[in-house]
Amino acid sequence: MTAQTQTNRRPVILTGDRPTGPLHLGHYVGSLKSRVTLQDTHEQYVLLADTQAMTDNAHDPDKVRRNVLEVALDYLAVGIDPAKTTITVQSHLPALAELTLMYLNFVTVARLERNPTIKEEIQARGFGRDIPAGFLCYPASQAADITAFKAHVVPVGEDQAPLIEQTNEIVRRINHQVGREVLPECKALIPEFGRLPGVDGKAKMSKSLGNAIALGASPEQIKAAVHSMYTDPNHLRVSDPGQVEGNVVFTYLDAFDPNTEEVKALKEHYRKGGLGDMVLKRRVEGILQDMLAPIRARREELAKDPDYVFDILRQGTAKARALTQQTLDEVRDALGMFSFEARR
């Protein structure tokens, strides 16, 4: 790609998900909703990161394989348009693996272990010192993903920001070594609304923790999840004053209720007492039922024709394969690696 062509391009966004299960409301708030908007103003690539999913799911590769389709269905159901957004499968982009291997020579083990995101994930998974090498090297793999698409913007949660900084460290080292800008640095796009807690209020919404509301959840599943939401354990009677902070019901109202003034009034009422939890839960349930019904309907319709979905993935992956291979060729050339075409 020429410098002129690069200048004329819209800003590039790379985002994606590990296909370890259907997506949920946490994904919707954290990134999916913004992806639908950003695809109109940016050149957007969405990566089904099945290779990275294997770093802690190598014992169950079938789980990763079957969820490629599930996550793709969620993308299309929420409004990600394959005519505007390129959806691609990570494991079918061989340039990413080669770039990862190169980048591992520009980062130390000590630096990987110091990455706050990796440290927290290692602790959460209880690896101790038995850390899968692929998991420890996740920052280099993500750097390969981002730079292969020459992404300018990467939407991530605040807890993932250290991974973006490590990507830029690798980019700066390579650019400094070759004496010119081969790869662009990128910026983290942090969503306005923070991490959505699970319905139990104890942790972030997560498939593995069983506290999530899937985008394709049935009306009955939505109702059951909302009615089990954590509120204020000391709010025993309707007349009791209640605490809003840490109350999952109010967190969901902040995230999904468009009437901010009414939500503000409900908070004041709850703090004073005289407002029951079930009234609030019914409000949340109604909002989520209305929001998820069309997504569920589109998802069910798309699931009837998996070949159509796989064709979208096949076409997107072919486009991404050409682009990422071009970046790999540019990096190899800049680093002065052996080339049969350039032999003397």
C-alpha positions, 0 to 999 in steps of 0.5 A: 500500500502506498503512502498516498493510499494509506493517507486516504483511508478511513481510520482503521479499527480492529476489534474482536472476541474469543469464541468460547461461547455466545456473547452476552450483555457485557459484550454488547455494552462494552463493544458491540453497540459501538461497533455498529456505529463505528462501522459507518465512520471507520474501516472496521475489522472484527477478529474471531480470535480462535487461536488466542482462545486456545491459549487456555482452552487447548484441552477442549478445541471443539468448544472453540471451533463450534463457537466461531459460528455462535459468535458470528451469529451474534455479530450479525444479529446486533447489526454488524454489517458484512458490507461495512465490516470485515469479519475474519477468523484468526487461525486462517491468517498465517501472517499473524503467527509469523508476526507474533514469532517476530515480535517475541524477539522485541519483548522480554519474559519479564516484561510480559509477566509485568503486564497488569492484565496478564498478571491479573488473568494468571491469578484469576485462572490459578495458573501459578507457575504452570502458565501456558506459554501461549497465554504468557505470550498473549500480548505479543499475539495481540500486537501482531493482530493489531499491527497486521491490520495497521489499526489506529484504534482498538476498542478495549475495556479499561483493564485491557489498556496495558495490552495496547501500551505493550503493542505500542512498545513493540511498534516503537522498538521496531520502528526505531530499529529500522529508522522509519515508521513501518507500523503505526501506533494505536490508541485504546478506545475505552467505552464510556460505560465501564464493565457490566457486572454479572447478575450476581453482583460478585464479578464481571458478567462472564459465560464461565461464571454463569452470571451472564444474560446471553444476547440470544436468551429466551424471554424466560431466561431473561426474566429469571436472570433479572429476578435473581439480580443482586440488590441491597441485602439490607433493603429488607422491607419496601419502607427501608432506605436502600443503597444504590451503589453496588446495586446491580439493578441500578447499574443495569438501569444506568446502562440500558434505560434511555430515560436518565431523568426517571432513573435519577428520580428512582435512585432518590426514591430508593435511597429515601425508602418506599421503593421495592426491589421488584418494581425496579426489576420489572422495569429492567426486565421490560427494557431488556425484553424489548431490546433483546427480542429483535436481536434474538429473532434475527439470530434465530433466522440467521441460524437457519442458514449457517452456509450464509454465515460461513460464506461471510466469514470465508470472504472476510478472511480472504480479504484479511489474509491478503492485507495481513500478508502485505504487512508481514512482507513489509515488516520482513523487508524493513527488518532486512530478513532473507528474501529469495526475490532480493537475493544477490 
